[in-house]
Amino acid sequence: MPADPVSLLRAHGPLSASRLAQLMKASRPTLSRAVKAAGGAIVKRGSGRRTHYAARRALRGSLLALPLYRIDADGRLHHIADMHLVHPDGTVIDTPDRLGWPLDDAMKDGWFEGLPYPIQDMRPQGFLGRHFARNHATLLQVSEDPATWSDDDALHALSLLGDDAPGDLLLGAAACRRWLDKVQRLTASRSAEASTDADVAWAYPELAAQALAHGVAGSSAGGEFPKFTTVRQRAGGATQHVLVKFSGSDKSPGTRRWSDLLVCEHLAGIALQAHAGIACVRSAIHEHGGRTFLEVDRYDRHGALGRSASASWASLNHAFVGAAGRPWPEAAAALQERGWLPATQIERIRRVWFFGQLIGNTDMHDGNLSFQPTHDAKGHGLQIAPVYDMLPMMYAPVRGVELAERSYAPQLPLPADAAAWRDAATAAVAFWKLAAVDARISAAFRRICSANAKSLGRLAAL
């Protein structure tokens, strides 16, 4: 008697039709009858020689597929696919092309090892992610540390409460219902519940205090700097979702330095865009309640309800390259080899990388570069997202409070990198000069910035 296909698939993971028939010691017609008899316990994708089967895996006792939704730039909701969990730990998307992202051959058939990479960045992470986990750990029955969560823990959380994750996707009917309830509230009130310029002076110190004391339950945006998310009503009536980083409120040297660095992040974006032509997130500085606030427009949000897609280099790297921690241009070249990233985008990444080095950004990890999907006659591709988190982290306080002496020693480039390096150096000199005269920065750090501008200017003139 042929072996049970469900048991075999649970033991071996996804299998081709020929391999499953071999393990069952059955003919292909017998395999087909056995799969049909198993019903929803088996997931099938592909056709002909590409046909593969997998045993369905339960999520918290439920074998139902998770609906996957997209919110477009105009705030319209679309059901784009259903996601099935399979043994041992993979997922299957029934209409993978509707994800709108580049895919390898297995992904085009719907098969993903673990979570599909556009969903990876939706996982709670960083400062806000830890607060999200702490606030909801009991309800979700998960650890208070999201870094320890399994993929299934993350899927469970996102399917229930993931209505404000980064990007444009919603996973699960419950999370979608939360978003629809928000749409209904906004429609009824005809207001985005946004802070005006006049509100910032009292609202931002209050939101900072809440974030530090209790966390902000509504968002899982990443990054380690203390922050909160909110909505702003711009002059003229435009609505903008923002992420707001903030400094401490005491007068210690360490707190003063963190304040300096927030202003530097704002100035770095201005310099990189103005002098190297690289799109950066729009930002603004506010000083209230003894704190410095860096307000950053979210490029994945449009108006009160609209969204757009985004995926970090960390998630792309993990899915396709496996080159964690390498310089961005070197590792991202692997995406160009796949035909997904134009040479012009590689050159932009190269200039961003050199700019970061020349302003002392020692924290250019894989999560600090993101991409957005493109589409043309050749299919889906990638482009660099607006640059964010670009600041001179080499000057950050040690252990949060101590100001260690740092030696600024930029290096000349290799000949192949000379053009990109000089473009980046022009922008970096402009940044150091801006910081050297900005009264929002402490006098001591302005002197450091002035010296660095002169040092890099001399090097760039060689």
matplotlib code that plots the C-alpha trace (Angstrom):
import matplotlib.pyplot as plt

x = [0.0, 1.5, 2.8, 0.7, 1.8, 0.9, 3.2, 6.0, 5.7, 5.7, 8.9, 10.7, 9.3, 8.2, 8.9, 8.6, 5.9, 8.4, 10.3, 7.0, 5.9, 9.2, 9.0, 5.4, 6.5, 3.5, 2.7, 1.8, -1.9, -1.8, 0.0, -2.7, -5.5, -3.8, -3.2, -6.9, -8.0, -5.8, -7.8, -6.6, -3.9, -1.6, -0.6, 0.3, 2.0, 3.5, 2.7, 4.4, 8.0, 7.8, 4.9, 5.7, 3.7, 3.9, 2.0, 0.0, 1.2, -1.1, -0.7, -1.8, -4.1, -5.6, -4.9, -6.7, -4.7, -3.8, -5.2, -2.6, -3.7, -2.0, -2.9, -2.0, -0.8, -4.4, -5.4, -7.4, -7.4, -6.6, -6.7, -3.7, -3.0, -3.5, -0.5, -0.3, 2.0, 3.8, 6.1, 8.7, 8.8, 8.0, 5.2, 3.4, 1.8, -0.9, -0.4, 3.3, 3.5, 1.0, 3.5, 5.1, 8.7, 11.5, 11.4, 13.7, 12.3, 11.1, 9.4, 7.7, 6.1, 4.9, 7.5, 9.3, 11.8, 10.4, 8.5, 8.4, 11.1, 8.7, 7.1, 10.4, 10.6, 7.1, 8.3, 8.4, 12.0, 14.1, 13.0, 9.3, 9.3, 10.4, 7.6, 5.1, 6.1, 6.1, 2.6, 1.1, 3.1, 0.3, -2.4, -0.2, 1.4, 4.9, 8.1, 8.6, 11.7, 10.7, 14.3, 13.5, 10.3, 9.9, 8.4, 5.1, 5.2, 5.7, 2.9, 0.6, 1.3, 1.1, -2.2, -3.8, -2.2, 0.0, -2.1, 0.7, 3.7, 6.3, 5.5, 2.1, 1.1, -1.5, -1.5, -4.7, -8.3, -8.1, -5.3, -7.2, -10.3, -8.3, -7.2, -10.7, -12.0, -9.3, -10.5, -14.1, -13.1, -11.1, -14.0, -16.5, -14.5, -13.0, -9.8, -6.5, -6.0, -2.9, -0.7, -0.4, 2.7, 1.1, 0.6, 4.2, 5.5, 3.3, 2.5, 6.0, 7.3, 4.1, 4.6, 8.2, 7.3, 4.7, 7.2, 9.8, 7.3, 4.9, 5.9, 3.9, 1.6, 0.5, 3.7, 6.5, 8.9, 12.5, 15.7, 17.3, 17.0, 14.1, 11.3, 7.5, 5.3, 2.6, 0.7, 1.3, -1.0, 1.3, 0.6, -1.8, -3.7, -1.5, -1.3, 2.0, 2.9, 6.2, 8.7, 10.2, 13.5, 14.2, 17.0, 17.0, 15.9, 18.8, 21.9, 24.5, 27.3, 26.0, 22.5, 23.9, 25.9, 22.8, 21.0, 23.9, 23.7, 20.0, 20.6, 23.5, 21.2, 18.9, 21.8, 23.3, 20.1, 20.1, 23.7, 23.5, 20.5, 21.7, 25.3, 25.1, 21.6, 20.6, 17.0, 16.8, 13.9, 12.5, 13.2, 12.8, 14.2, 12.1, 13.3, 10.8, 10.6, 14.4, 14.5, 15.6, 13.2, 14.1, 10.9, 11.3, 8.6, 7.8, 8.4, 6.1, 3.1, 1.1, -1.6, -3.8, -4.2, -2.0, 1.1, 3.9, 6.2, 9.6, 12.1, 15.5, 18.8, 18.9, 15.8, 16.9, 20.4, 19.1, 16.8, 19.1, 22.7, 23.8, 26.5, 25.5, 27.7, 29.6, 29.9, 26.6, 28.0, 29.8, 26.9, 24.2, 26.1, 24.7, 21.2, 22.5, 23.8, 20.2, 19.0, 17.0, 19.1, 20.3, 24.0, 22.8, 21.4, 24.6, 26.4, 24.0, 24.6, 28.3, 28.0, 25.8, 28.3, 31.3, 29.3, 28.5, 32.2, 33.3, 30.8, 31.9, 28.8, 30.0, 26.5, 25.8, 24.3, 22.1, 18.9, 19.9, 19.5, 16.1, 14.7, 11.4, 10.0, 9.8, 8.1, 8.7, 8.4, 11.2, 9.4, 10.0, 13.1, 14.5, 15.5, 17.1, 14.6, 15.1, 18.2, 17.6, 19.6, 22.7, 24.7, 28.2, 27.7, 31.5, 30.9, 28.1, 28.6, 30.1, 27.7, 25.3, 27.1, 30.9, 32.4, 35.4, 38.1, 37.7, 40.2, 38.7, 40.9, 39.2, 41.0, 41.5, 39.8, 41.1, 41.2, 38.0, 36.1, 37.5, 34.5, 32.0, 34.3, 34.7, 31.0, 30.5, 33.3, 31.7, 28.5, 30.4, 32.4, 29.1, 27.6, 30.5, 30.3, 26.6, 27.1, 30.0, 27.7, 24.4, 23.5, 21.4, 24.6, 26.8, 29.9, 32.2, 30.9, 30.7, 34.5, 34.9, 32.7, 34.7, 38.0, 36.6, 35.4, 38.9, 40.6, 38.3, 38.5, 42.3, 42.1, 39.5, 41.8, 44.6]
y = [0.0, 3.5, 5.6, 8.6, 11.7, 14.1, 12.3, 12.2, 15.9, 16.8, 14.8, 16.0, 19.4, 20.5, 17.8, 17.6, 15.3, 12.7, 12.6, 12.3, 9.5, 7.8, 8.0, 6.8, 3.9, 4.8, 5.6, 9.2, 8.4, 6.9, 10.0, 12.2, 10.3, 10.4, 14.1, 14.7, 12.5, 14.6, 17.7, 20.9, 19.1, 19.4, 22.6, 22.2, 24.8, 24.7, 22.6, 19.8, 19.2, 22.2, 20.7, 20.6, 19.6, 20.5, 19.7, 22.5, 23.9, 25.3, 28.8, 28.7, 25.8, 27.2, 25.7, 28.6, 30.6, 34.2, 36.8, 39.3, 42.8, 45.9, 49.5, 51.7, 55.3, 56.5, 54.5, 51.9, 48.3, 45.3, 41.6, 40.5, 36.9, 34.2, 32.9, 29.3, 28.0, 24.7, 22.2, 22.6, 26.4, 27.8, 29.8, 29.6, 32.6, 31.6, 34.7, 35.7, 38.1, 40.3, 41.0, 43.4, 42.5, 40.7, 37.0, 34.0, 30.9, 29.2, 32.3, 32.8, 29.4, 30.7, 28.9, 30.9, 29.7, 31.2, 34.5, 36.2, 38.9, 41.9, 40.7, 40.4, 44.2, 44.2, 42.2, 44.4, 45.5, 48.2, 50.6, 50.7, 47.0, 46.2, 48.4, 46.8, 43.3, 44.4, 45.9, 42.9, 39.9, 38.6, 39.0, 37.4, 34.8, 35.6, 36.8, 40.4, 40.4, 40.4, 39.4, 35.9, 35.5, 32.7, 33.4, 32.0, 34.4, 37.3, 36.1, 35.7, 39.2, 40.8, 39.0, 40.4, 43.8, 44.6, 47.4, 50.0, 48.0, 49.5, 49.2, 48.7, 45.2, 44.0, 40.3, 38.7, 39.6, 40.9, 43.4, 44.4, 45.0, 47.2, 49.3, 49.5, 50.7, 53.5, 54.4, 54.6, 56.8, 59.2, 59.3, 60.0, 62.8, 64.1, 64.6, 62.8, 63.3, 65.2, 67.7, 71.1, 73.3, 75.0, 71.6, 70.4, 72.4, 70.5, 67.3, 66.1, 66.3, 64.5, 61.7, 61.4, 60.9, 58.3, 56.5, 56.2, 55.3, 53.0, 52.6, 53.3, 50.4, 51.3, 51.0, 48.6, 50.8, 49.8, 51.4, 51.8, 55.5, 56.5, 57.5, 57.7, 57.8, 60.4, 62.3, 65.9, 68.5, 70.6, 74.3, 74.2, 71.1, 68.3, 65.2, 63.5, 60.4, 61.0, 59.2, 61.4, 60.6, 62.5, 63.3, 63.2, 66.2, 66.6, 68.8, 66.1, 66.1, 62.8, 64.1, 67.2, 65.1, 63.0, 66.3, 67.4, 64.1, 64.5, 68.0, 66.4, 63.8, 66.5, 68.5, 65.3, 64.7, 68.3, 68.1, 64.7, 65.7, 69.2, 68.3, 64.7, 64.5, 61.6, 61.6, 61.7, 61.7, 65.1, 66.1, 69.0, 69.9, 70.9, 71.9, 71.8, 70.7, 70.5, 67.9, 67.9, 66.2, 65.0, 64.8, 62.5, 62.1, 58.4, 57.8, 54.7, 56.8, 59.2, 61.5, 60.2, 56.6, 56.0, 53.6, 52.4, 49.4, 49.2, 46.5, 46.8, 45.7, 43.3, 41.4, 41.4, 40.4, 37.5, 36.3, 36.4, 37.2, 36.1, 38.8, 40.3, 43.2, 43.8, 47.3, 48.3, 48.7, 45.4, 43.4, 45.3, 44.5, 41.0, 42.5, 44.1, 40.7, 39.4, 42.2, 43.9, 46.9, 49.3, 50.5, 54.0, 52.8, 51.0, 54.3, 56.1, 53.5, 53.9, 57.7, 57.2, 54.7, 57.1, 60.0, 58.0, 57.1, 60.7, 62.0, 59.4, 57.2, 54.0, 52.5, 51.8, 48.3, 46.4, 47.7, 51.3, 51.0, 50.3, 49.7, 50.2, 48.1, 49.2, 47.7, 48.0, 45.8, 43.6, 42.8, 43.8, 45.7, 47.8, 51.3, 52.8, 54.4, 57.9, 57.8, 57.8, 57.3, 59.1, 60.8, 60.9, 58.0, 57.8, 60.7, 59.0, 58.8, 55.6, 53.6, 56.5, 59.2, 59.3, 61.4, 59.6, 61.4, 60.4, 60.9, 61.9, 60.3, 60.0, 58.0, 58.7, 56.3, 53.7, 54.9, 53.0, 54.8, 58.3, 59.9, 58.6, 59.5, 63.1, 63.6, 62.2, 64.4, 67.5, 66.7, 65.7, 69.0, 70.8, 68.8, 69.6, 73.3, 73.4, 71.7, 74.0, 77.1, 75.7, 77.3, 74.3, 72.3, 72.7, 75.0, 72.1, 69.9, 72.8, 73.1, 69.4, 69.9, 72.9, 71.0, 68.1, 70.3, 71.7, 68.3, 66.7, 69.8, 69.6, 65.9, 66.4, 69.0, 66.6]
z = [0.0, -0.9, 1.9, 3.1, 1.2, 4.0, 6.4, 3.9, 3.2, 6.9, 7.3, 4.1, 3.4, -0.2, -2.8, -6.6, -7.9, -9.1, -5.8, -3.8, -6.0, -5.5, -1.7, -1.8, -4.1, -6.2, -9.8, -10.8, -11.1, -7.6, -6.4, -7.9, -6.3, -2.9, -3.1, -4.1, -1.2, 1.2, 0.3, 1.9, 3.9, 0.9, -1.0, -4.7, -6.9, -10.4, -13.4, -15.4, -14.2, -11.9, -9.9, -6.2, -3.1, 0.5, 3.7, 5.1, 8.5, 11.1, 12.6, 16.3, 15.4, 12.3, 8.8, 7.0, 4.5, 5.5, 3.1, 1.9, 1.1, -0.4, 0.3, -2.7, -2.8, -2.9, 0.2, -1.8, -0.4, -2.7, -1.9, -3.9, -2.7, -0.1, 1.9, 3.0, 5.7, 4.9, 6.6, 7.9, 8.0, 4.5, 3.0, -0.4, -2.2, -4.6, -6.9, -6.3, -9.2, -7.5, -4.8, -7.2, -6.4, -8.2, -7.6, -8.3, -10.1, -7.0, -5.7, -9.1, -8.5, -5.1, -2.9, -0.2, 2.5, 5.6, 5.2, 1.7, 1.8, 1.4, 4.7, 6.7, 7.3, 8.7, 11.8, 15.0, 15.5, 17.2, 19.8, 18.7, 18.0, 21.6, 23.0, 20.6, 21.9, 25.5, 25.2, 23.4, 24.6, 26.9, 24.2, 21.5, 23.9, 22.7, 24.3, 25.2, 23.0, 19.3, 18.4, 19.7, 17.8, 15.3, 11.9, 13.2, 16.1, 13.8, 11.4, 14.4, 15.6, 12.1, 11.3, 14.4, 15.0, 12.0, 10.6, 10.7, 9.6, 7.2, 3.5, 1.8, 2.9, 5.4, 6.4, 7.8, 8.1, 11.7, 10.8, 7.8, 9.9, 12.2, 9.2, 7.8, 11.2, 11.1, 7.6, 8.9, 11.8, 9.6, 7.1, 9.8, 11.4, 8.1, 10.0, 10.0, 13.8, 12.9, 14.7, 13.3, 13.5, 16.5, 18.3, 18.0, 21.0, 23.5, 21.5, 20.8, 24.4, 25.5, 22.8, 23.8, 27.4, 26.5, 24.2, 27.0, 29.7, 27.9, 24.3, 21.3, 20.6, 17.1, 15.1, 14.6, 12.6, 13.1, 14.5, 17.9, 18.5, 20.8, 18.6, 18.0, 14.9, 14.4, 11.7, 10.8, 9.2, 7.0, 6.2, 3.3, 4.6, 3.4, 5.7, 6.3, 8.4, 10.2, 12.3, 15.1, 16.8, 20.0, 22.4, 26.2, 28.2, 30.6, 30.2, 30.3, 27.7, 26.3, 25.8, 24.2, 21.8, 20.8, 20.2, 17.9, 16.0, 15.3, 13.8, 11.8, 10.4, 9.2, 7.6, 6.0, 4.1, 2.9, 1.7, 0.1, -2.0, -2.9, -3.8, -5.0, -6.4, -4.1, -2.9, 0.9, 3.3, 4.1, 7.7, 10.1, 13.6, 16.5, 19.9, 22.7, 26.4, 26.6, 23.8, 20.2, 17.8, 14.3, 12.3, 9.3, 6.6, 5.9, 2.2, 2.4, 3.5, 1.3, 2.7, 5.5, 4.1, 1.1, 1.2, -1.0, -0.9, 0.7, 1.5, 3.3, 1.9, 4.9, 3.7, 0.1, 1.0, 3.1, 0.4, -2.6, -1.8, 1.6, 2.0, 5.3, 6.5, 3.2, 1.8, 0.1, -3.4, -3.4, -2.2, -4.1, -7.3, -7.0, -7.6, -10.8, -12.0, -11.7, -13.9, -11.2, -10.4, -13.1, -13.2, -12.4, -9.1, -8.2, -8.8, -6.5, -3.8, -4.2, -3.7, -0.6, 0.8, 0.3, 1.7, 4.8, 5.3, 4.8, 7.4, 9.9, 9.7, 11.3, 11.4, 7.8, 8.4, 6.1, 7.6, 6.8, 3.1, 1.5, -2.0, -3.7, -6.6, -10.2, -13.2, -16.9, -20.1, -18.8, -15.5, -11.9, -10.8, -7.9, -7.2, -4.1, -1.7, -0.2, 2.0, 5.8, 9.0, 7.6, 10.4, 11.9, 14.4, 15.1, 17.4, 19.4, 23.1, 24.3, 26.6, 26.0, 28.0, 27.6, 24.8, 23.6, 21.5, 17.8, 15.0, 11.7, 9.0, 5.6, 3.0, -0.7, -3.1, -5.4, -9.0, -10.0, -7.2, -7.8, -9.6, -7.1, -4.1, -5.3, -5.8, -2.3, -0.9, -2.3, -0.5, 2.7, 2.8, 2.4, 5.3, 7.6, 6.7, 7.4, 10.8, 11.7, 11.6, 12.8, 16.1, 17.1, 17.4, 20.5, 20.2, 21.0, 18.2, 15.7, 16.2, 15.3, 12.3, 11.1, 11.5, 9.5, 6.7, 6.4, 6.6, 3.9, 1.8, 1.6, 0.8, -1.9, -3.5, -4.1]

ax = plt.figure().add_subplot(projection="3d")
ax.plot(x, y, z, "-o")
ax.set_aspect("equal")
plt.show()
